[in-house]
Amino acid sequence: MRVALFITCIGDTVTPEVGRSTVAVLERLGHEVDFPAGQTCCGQMHINSGYRAEADRLGERFLEVFDGYEVIVSPSSSCVGTMRELHPQLRGRLFELSELLVGELGVTDVGASFPHRVVYHPTCHSLRVTNVGDAPYALLRAVGGLELVELEAERECCGFGGTFALKNAETSTAMVIDKCAAIVASGASVVTAVDSSCLLQIGGRLSREGAGVRTMHLAEILAQTAGA
């Protein structure tokens, strides 16, 4: 199958390894991945800040750049959710990575190996906008050597929320402190999620606390293989 990759702004500027991992997983499963070079932002930050007209223009650009692709994938639940909510014609074409793998391709075992204790943080968008359900859990449970542990109050927000973390810094900080306490209490050495933005928020706090827990996007874990 031919798949177009939407890398997102954070993927392009901060976490390029997440995009590379997404490609690695899909190619391992035998799919062809294209990267339309004209892609830019989905407009999520604009719409969150009240700039609807600017967000609409970015959305129209997205539709033009990805025109002709029947399947588009992104390792960002929040960006996928934003685009599908603003442009319903993308439903059935644009997918977050885990929902594409499990829901559309019927795959849970991608041949990954990661012998570590891992906890999964379900992000707000993945729970309430893209509704990826149990897909990330199914993928993690199929990873060789991985021990998936429970996260207390897992459905609670990490406090990022895009511009929320900037406009309401004290509240955001209090929320991420609670989230990180639950992560540390789980005994995991790695925390994963399907949104790099939330992992940046969580990772920053874990680092400040010297917690010894690292963050990895789900795609990065799925890209790991035995002997890598």
C-alpha positions in Angstrom: 0.0 0.0 0.0 1.1 3.5 -0.7 1.0 5.8 2.3 1.7 9.6 2.6 3.4 10.7 5.8 2.3 13.9 7.5 5.3 14.7 9.8 3.8 17.7 11.7 5.6 20.8 13.0 7.0 19.2 16.1 8.1 16.1 14.2 9.9 18.3 11.7 11.6 20.6 14.1 12.0 18.7 17.4 11.4 15.0 17.1 12.5 13.9 13.6 13.3 10.4 14.9 9.5 9.8 15.4 9.0 10.3 11.7 11.9 8.0 10.8 10.5 5.4 13.1 7.0 5.7 11.5 8.6 5.1 8.1 10.6 2.2 9.4 7.6 0.4 10.9 5.5 0.8 7.7 8.2 -0.2 5.4 9.0 -3.3 7.5 5.3 -4.3 6.9 5.8 -3.9 3.2 4.2 -0.5 2.6 5.6 2.3 0.4 5.8 5.6 2.3 5.9 9.0 0.4 6.8 12.3 2.0 5.1 15.3 0.2 7.6 18.0 0.5 5.2 20.9 0.4 3.5 20.1 3.7 3.5 22.6 6.5 1.3 23.0 9.7 -2.1 21.6 10.3 -3.2 24.8 12.0 -3.9 23.4 15.4 -2.0 26.1 17.3 -3.8 28.8 15.3 -7.3 27.4 15.9 -6.5 27.0 19.6 -5.5 30.7 19.8 -8.5 32.0 17.9 -7.0 32.4 14.5 -9.6 30.4 12.5 -9.0 32.1 9.2 -5.3 31.4 9.3 -6.0 27.8 10.4 -8.4 27.4 7.4 -5.7 28.5 5.0 -3.3 26.0 6.4 -6.0 23.3 6.1 -6.6 24.2 2.5 -2.9 23.9 1.8 -2.9 20.5 3.5 -5.7 19.3 1.2 -3.8 20.5 -1.9 -0.5 18.9 -0.8 -2.0 15.5 0.0 -4.5 15.5 -2.9 -4.3 12.1 -4.6 -3.3 10.1 -1.6 -5.9 7.6 -0.4 -4.1 6.9 2.9 -2.3 9.5 5.0 -0.6 8.7 8.3 0.8 10.9 11.1 2.4 10.0 14.4 0.4 12.8 16.1 -3.1 12.1 17.4 -3.7 15.8 18.1 -2.8 16.9 14.5 -4.9 14.1 13.0 -7.8 15.0 15.2 -7.6 18.7 14.3 -7.6 18.1 10.6 -10.4 15.6 10.7 -12.6 17.9 12.8 -12.0 20.9 10.6 -12.0 19.0 7.3 -14.4 16.0 7.6 -13.6 14.9 4.0 -10.3 13.6 5.5 -12.1 11.0 7.6 -11.3 7.6 6.2 -8.1 8.9 4.6 -6.1 10.5 7.5 -5.1 8.2 10.4 -3.0 8.3 13.5 -0.3 5.6 13.3 -1.8 3.1 15.8 -5.3 3.4 14.4 -4.0 2.8 10.9 -2.0 -0.3 12.0 -4.7 -1.9 14.1 -7.9 -0.5 12.8 -7.2 -0.4 9.1 -4.5 -2.9 8.5 -5.4 -5.4 11.2 -1.9 -5.6 12.5 -0.8 -5.7 16.2 2.6 -7.5 15.9 4.9 -5.3 13.9 8.0 -7.4 14.7 9.3 -5.1 17.4 11.4 -6.0 20.4 11.9 -3.7 23.4 12.8 -5.5 26.7 11.8 -2.7 29.1 9.1 -1.8 31.5 6.8 0.7 29.8 3.8 2.7 30.9 1.4 4.3 28.3 -0.1 7.7 28.7 -3.3 8.1 26.7 -3.3 11.7 25.5 -6.5 13.8 25.6 -6.8 14.0 21.8 -6.3 10.2 21.4 -9.0 9.6 24.0 -11.6 12.2 23.0 -11.0 13.3 19.4 -9.4 10.6 17.4 -10.7 7.9 19.7 -7.9 5.5 19.0 -9.2 3.2 21.8 -7.1 0.2 22.7 -4.9 0.2 19.6 -1.8 1.5 21.3 -2.2 -1.0 24.1 -2.6 -3.9 21.6 0.6 -2.8 19.8 2.6 -2.5 23.0 1.4 -5.9 24.3 2.7 -7.5 21.1 6.2 -6.1 21.4 8.7 -8.8 22.3 10.1 -8.5 25.8 8.1 -5.4 26.7 6.4 -5.3 30.1 3.4 -3.0 30.0 2.4 -1.6 33.4 -0.6 0.3 34.6 -0.8 4.1 35.0 -2.9 5.4 37.8 -5.5 8.0 36.7 -4.3 7.4 33.2 -7.1 9.5 31.6 -6.0 12.6 33.4 -4.4 15.4 31.2 -0.7 16.0 31.4 -1.3 19.8 31.4 0.1 20.6 28.0 -2.9 21.4 25.9 -1.0 23.5 23.3 -1.3 27.1 24.2 -2.9 26.2 27.5 0.5 25.4 29.0 1.6 29.0 28.1 -1.5 30.8 29.1 -2.0 28.9 32.3 1.5 27.9 33.3 0.9 27.3 37.0 -2.1 25.1 36.4 -0.2 23.2 33.7 2.7 22.7 36.0 0.5 21.3 38.7 -1.1 18.9 36.3 2.2 17.6 34.9 3.6 17.1 38.5 0.6 14.8 39.3 1.1 13.0 36.0 4.8 12.4 36.5 4.2 11.2 40.1 1.9 8.5 38.7 4.4 7.6 36.1 7.2 7.2 38.6 4.9 5.2 40.9 4.3 2.8 38.1 7.9 1.6 38.2 8.3 2.0 34.5 11.6 3.0 32.9 9.9 4.4 29.8 6.7 6.4 29.3 5.2 6.4 25.8 2.3 8.1 24.1 1.0 8.9 20.6 1.6 12.7 20.8 5.1 14.1 20.9 3.8 17.4 22.4 2.6 15.7 25.5 5.8 13.7 25.8 7.8 17.0 25.6 5.7 18.3 28.6 6.1 15.1 30.6 9.7 14.6 29.6 10.7 18.1 30.7 9.2 17.6 34.1 10.7 14.1 34.6 14.1 15.6 33.7 13.8 18.4 36.2 12.9 15.9 38.9 15.7 13.6 38.0 13.2 10.8 37.9 15.2 8.4 35.7 12.3 7.7 33.4 12.7 8.5 29.7 10.0 9.3 27.1 9.6 7.5 23.8 6.9 7.9 21.2 5.0 4.8 20.4 6.5 4.8 16.9 10.0 4.7 18.3 9.2 1.6 20.4 7.6 -0.1 17.5 10.6 0.6 15.3 12.9 -1.3 17.8 14.0 -4.8 16.8 16.0 -7.5 18.4 19.7 -6.7 18.3 19.1 -3.1 17.3 
